[in-house]
């Protein structure tokens, strides 16, 4: 049932339950109902099936996601023109110069944005309002999926310091583990350490950043234009593939990845000079190789040829579970050098908005 209909018009009961899935795909995202069972983004589908077998497995519909993403951002820029795009469902917004942006500490404007998005798309969003991007990002996580949270610098001790260090955008698992080894688990415990101690143990740049982040300091401006660093495509196979025994299948997948990267470059108006590949073996080790060419390209055949040369520089004696192709060193069409992204002044009243 639903054959021939757009994905978003097919009734939910037409899709399979997660318990019936066999394969090695991963979760792109999960609803809040599924998250309550422990299902989350980037989780293997087989593991997710054990946690929540009754969940419905939906295919991705990137065209529809892009359409809603564009509409979401158009609504925001109609209200607050200075906006930094952070992906399909997240932005930073500069409230300072917007009429009414200061009313109730930004809450009035945040409510207007929420209502406008919901009226036009039916989507909810959470908004965090704060003096800078670091705190706005944290605040946007406080009341998902449709709350408004306002954090002032004076709120650090009460609202921010009790949080786990991982709540700071930029602290990943490895840094979190290292902090934990030193007895630092919360942002407050991080703030209690001297800057010099953090520099000694984490290096000059990272140590200074950790100290500033724990104290809610962030001087980054809202960047209204930015250039991507690279464009890539990768796929995890349904079963491990061997470079010799599965050569035809691997070759077709490799060519398709190169063609998709080329199409992405052409659609976005870029060429690239550095072409690379990524492999993940059946023992989960990953390797990458890349090669820089004289003239930037967005030609699929050229990408395929150079990526193929990169493949010759890696061991192919083990089975593969993932293959990826990447093009970096991007330049816009018609430009010899990549133009720097434009920036606005440092945000004094800003916000972070996230869909869902």
C-alpha positions, 0 to 999 in steps of 0.5 A: 500500500502507498506505492507511487505516493510521496514518502510523507503521504504513505500511512505509517502502518505500511512501513515495517516494524523495527523487530523485523529488520535484518542488516547493518544500517544505523538510525538517522534520528529517533522520535522522543517516544523511541528515545525513551527506550534508549534508541538514538542517532547513529545507533545500529538498527539491530541494537535499536530493535532489541531496545524498542522492537515495536518502533516503526522503521521509516526510510529517509526522505532528504528532499522533504527534509531540505524543503522543511529546512529551507522554510524553517530558515526563511521564517527565521530570517524574515524576523531576525535577518542575522542568522548562522546556519548550523545544519538542517535543523539548527541555527544561531540567531542575533537578537540584539538589533531586532525590534523587540529583541530585548523584550523580556530578555528575548522571550517575546521574540523567541515566542514569535519565532516558535509560533511562526515556524509552527504555523507555517510548518507544523514543526516545534522547536526549542530556543535558548537565549543567552549572551553568546553562542556557547550558552545559547546552545546549552540553553536550547537543550534545556526544554526540548522539544518546544521550550524557551530557556533564557540563561544570563551570565549570572545564572552560571552557578545555578543552571550551568555548573551542575551539568556534566562536562559533555554538555559543553558543545565541543567536549567529546568522549575522549576529552570527557574521559580525560577530565573524568580521570582528573576527577572533573565530571561537572562544569562547575568542577571544571570551572574550579580548576585554574587556567594554568592547570588546564593548559598544563594538562590539555595544552595551551589552546584547549586548556584556555578554551576549557576554562573560558567555556566553564565560565560561560565565555565565548567571543565567537560572532554569529557568522552569516556566511560560511564555506564548507570544508569538504563534501563527502558520501559514504555507505555501510554495506549490508554485509562485509565485502571483499575487494577481490571476491566482491569486486564488481559490487564494490566497483559499482558502489564506489562509482555511485559514491563518486557520482553522488559527490560530484552531483553534490559539488555541482548542485552547491557550486563548488569544485575541489582539489583534494580527493580522498577515500575512507575505508572501514575494515571488518575489525572496525579499523578505519583508514583514509587516503587522499591526493591533491590535483592541480586543478579543482574539479567537480567531474565524476570521472575525475573524482573516480580516477583519483579516488581509485589511485587512493585505493591503490595505497591501502591494504585490501586483504581484509573484508570491508564494511564501509566505503566513503569518498570525499572532496576537499580544498573547495573553491566556488565556481569562477573563483581561484581562491576560496572566499572567507565567510562574512561575519557579523559583530559579536552577539550580545543577545543571541539565540540557538534554535533547534527543530524538534 
